[in-house]
Amino acid sequence: MRALIRRAAGHASSELVCGPVRLDTKASKASVDGMPLKLTSHEFRLLSYLMHHMGQVVSRTELVEHMYDQDFDRDSNTIEVFVGRLRKKLGVDLIETVRGLGYRMQSPTDVN
């Protein structure tokens, strides 16, 4: 209910921020320290999903279900490939692998 009220009042933003990374979901643009990133549609969707669930562990299965149709081969390693590509393109260590559980994205200020 509060989200609906914020949107109606014009306070909701389409921009997500995690450390130096900015993601504008409305314009489908991403940047690191103000420098634009060139992302594929899958990389953008993965980054967006992780940023929407910032600080939470997101399982590989959850990412596969979000990114692909039901008939996708769940044993494929494409999620790992996309995470690896994102890590290289971001240039900052924001995506943490939580062994046996999945991935977590958090701001450098939130790291223990």
Rosetta blueprint (number, residue, H / E / L):
1 M L
2 R H
3 A H
4 L H
5 I H
6 R H
7 R H
8 A H
9 A H
10 G L
11 H L
12 A L
13 S L
14 S L
15 E E
16 L E
17 V E
18 C E
19 G L
20 P L
21 V E
22 R E
23 L E
24 D E
25 T L
26 K L
27 A L
28 S L
29 K E
30 A E
31 S E
32 V E
33 D L
34 G L
35 M E
36 P E
37 L L
38 K L
39 L L
40 T L
41 S H
42 H H
43 E H
44 F H
45 R H
46 L H
47 L H
48 S H
49 Y H
50 L H
51 M H
52 H H
53 H L
54 M L
55 G L
56 Q L
57 V L
58 V E
59 S L
60 R H
61 T H
62 E H
63 L H
64 V H
65 E H
66 H H
67 M H
68 Y L
69 D L
70 Q L
71 D L
72 F L
73 D L
74 R L
75 D L
76 S L
77 N L
78 T H
79 I H
80 E H
81 V H
82 F H
83 V H
84 G H
85 R H
86 L H
87 R H
88 K H
89 K H
90 L H
91 G L
92 V L
93 D L
94 L L
95 I E
96 E E
97 T E
98 V E
99 R L
100 G L
101 L L
102 G E
103 Y E
104 R E
105 M E
106 Q L
107 S L
108 P H
109 T H
110 D H
111 V L
112 N L
